[in-house]
Amino acid sequence: MKFLIIAGFAEDLLPFRGDLINALLERGMEVYVALPDLEMNSVLHNRLLAKGLILHKVTMQRAGMNPLADLHTLWQLLRLIKKLKPDAVFAYLIKPVIYGMIAASILGVPRRFALISGLGYAFQGEGQRGLIRRLAQGLYGLALKGTHKVFFQNPDDLALFHQLGILKPNAPTCVVNGSGVNMDYYAYAPIPKGSPHFLLIARYLVDKGVREYAAAAKLVKAQYPDAHFSLVGWIDEENPSAIAKSELETWIAEGTIENIGRLSDVRPAIAQCSVFVLPSYREGTPRSVLEAMSIGRAIITTDAPGCRETVTNEDNGFLVPVGSVDELAAAMLKFVTDEALIERMGQRSYEIAQEKYDVHKVNQVMISEMGI
């Protein structure tokens, strides 16, 4: 069986879909991958080849709506699918889903699957974003019309697609528990002793709540100077929601935030923290939170779609309103003033990850729903 995966970001393929790919290969499938940003003979390119994948590079602009560029992406996918004649196509992220599903439908691929792993920039805010959102809705509706199964990572996104009329009420859908997390790789680590250490891992985008994190850290440090706040990630300049470099430099200069930067392996950073924070405005199911839960860390996140799925308030962490610096700081202070919460809630996070988010359980559901 030929199985084609259409991805939007080469570096995320193995961290986010590596275990699903393993499950497909174990079933004896030929796995093809179409993706942008892949440099020939790079370390990543050679790792993917060594895994047994058959790679095809396509050009794709991750952000923005350039009609000519997007039509070129669609044309490339049509050519590739016509050449490969895959038995199944699976796409995730907005542009791979839209143009991958349109191409697969036009060419009559027998099995077509889409994963809505989050709605991101296009579905948040007004003004220019409102125009992008309306365009994205129309394209999603066209793309998903002939899809055999649409996977969602939280029930809020599924409900929104029905509400907006993107999906018909009888469309075949399935809600899965995020991308899952490999609990052997993100193994439990003891919580370090000493003053509470908070950590946020994300691209440095407004929509990830990076500004609220820095502002709340400043409030907490004014009362408890020993509290530590770290940031792991990078400024994604392609994204219109990216923060300015000068803003990040101000936080560092003030001593509010330690900027660790981009890491190829986030496990040591998570192991060194005591509480993981993600004040995002909306997610599919945040992978970084699942990794922190698997390592055994208490969570502070927002009562927002996708994020709220990972935390039972006051059990394995705290849910705070989107955009509320004061309530975010108040949640942080609970851990500063009652360090026993860190251990108790961290243990509960680990247990929830085992029960709900183990990647093998998630992939088993997806493969079963695909009927392969």
Buried (B, 14 or more C-beta within 10 A) or exposed (E): BBBBBBBBBBBBBBBBBBBBBBBBBEEEBBBBBBBBBBEEEEEBBEEBEEBEBBBBBBEBBBBEBEEEBBEBBBEBBBEBBEEBEBBBBBBBBBBBBBBBBBBBBBBEBEBBBBBBBBBBBBBBBEEEBEEBBEEBBEBBBBBBBBBBBBBBBBEBBBEBBBEBEBBEEEBEBBBBBBBBBBBEBBEBBEBEEEEBBBBBBBBBBBBBBBBBBBBBBBBBBEEEEEBBBBBBBBBBEEBBBBBEEEBBEEBEEEEBBBBBEEBEEBBEBBBBBBBBBBBBBBBBBBBBBBBBBBBBBBBBBBBBBBBBBBBBEEBBBBBBEBBBBEBBBBBBBBBBEEBEBBBEBBBBBBBBBBEBBBBEBBBEBBBEBBEB
